[in-house]
Amino acid sequence: AQSVTQPDIHITVSEGASLELRCNYSYGATPYLFWYVQSPGQGLQLLLKYFSGDTLVQGIKGFEAEFKRSQSSFNLRKPSVHWSDAAEYFCAVGAQVRGQNFVFGPGTRLSVLP
Amino acid sequence: EAGVAQSPRYKIIEKRQSVAFWCNPISGHATLYWYQQILGQGPKLLIQFQNNGVVDDSQLPKDRFSAERLKGVDSTLKIQPAKLEDSAVYLCASSLLGQIAYNSPLHFGNGTRLTVT
């Protein structure tokens, strides 16, 4: 079965600074990878997804992520963080095997300093 | 398009009581999911429906949890009797293709926050 780890529980950055959130996955085949964001009291919103092809994918709100097969990673990046980016970020992997479904990582909480 | 609708937003019950949550997915979405999100953790799948059939309920505590999706549209999740450890946010999600294409993204509702005292 697939699994996802997000090594950083909580990250604090200053507004305008760059951001990188780490995600590592474990899955025997080619994974489908996703990043979701959850604001307080809200459901999860899809930021971006990777299926195949170009390993650098662009998402909404200025986010991008890079798939590195050799490192089993799918890190999320943003060059300049805005205060409104403060939220919980979840990496997820979708499987190609019946009965195995989306698995979410534990999440990284992002705080943004003014 | 209208998003995934869930109700109620909040529910407080005592242990051993029963509770039900309702979800209406995005129109046309064949696949519906119920996730449990305990504070500080990522969502955990409870059950997945494809139309009105169950695809995966391997992590659903069937002695107390039940779910149905009549007519392949909206769905209800029930807990009876509730335990303290059931306190969590219950998220409903839907996707267009789901079981057919695992790259079909999930669209989430705002969730129901359950507190069991």
Interface residues (C-beta under 8 A of the other chain):
Chain A: V4 Y32 F34 Y36 G41 Q42 G43 L44 Q45 L46 K49 F51 F90 A92 G94 A95 Q96 R98 G99 N101 F102 V103 F104 G105 P106 G107
Chain B: V4 Y33 G40 Q41 G42 P43 K44 L45 Q48 V55 D56 S58 L91 A93 Q99 Y102 N103 P105 L106 H107 F108 G109 N110 G111
